[in-house]
Every structure is written in C-alpha cells, then in structure tokens.
C-alpha cells in the first residue's frame, strides 16, 4: 500500500491518495538509474519530496514503463 499526502508549508493536508500495491511485484523492480525518485522509495519508510522533486516524481509515474509495471494504461 502506498499512501500519498500533499501538504502545505503549514503541515495542512491539501489532498491525499492511496494505492494498493504489491511492492515485490512492482516497485522493487524499478531501475534506479532511469527512475531515481521511484527507485529510492522503501516499502516500510516514509519519503518526503519538495515541490521540484514532486514534479519529477509525477513525470516518472506518468512514463509508459512505470504505468505498465503498475498495470495501468497510457497516461492521459
């Protein structure tokens, strides 16, 4: 399971999402050289990204190889 929260500088949660994810079948196999943000995530640890990093993470998530790994169709 991956839970995501977007917070304001004050700590207020602006939006959140959750995705059931089998770590061993998906993100464990991400190429850390090609996808450094996704490749740096750990299954039992929190991660924090600043606004610039979050944009890059979003681009990684929208890439076709990652969408296929997650079992999703093309990005819209």
Secondary structure, 3 states (H helix, E strand, C coil): CEEEEEECCCCCEEEEEEECCCHHHCHHHCCCCCCHHHHCCCCCCCCCCCHHHHHHHHHHHHCHHHHHHCCCCCCC
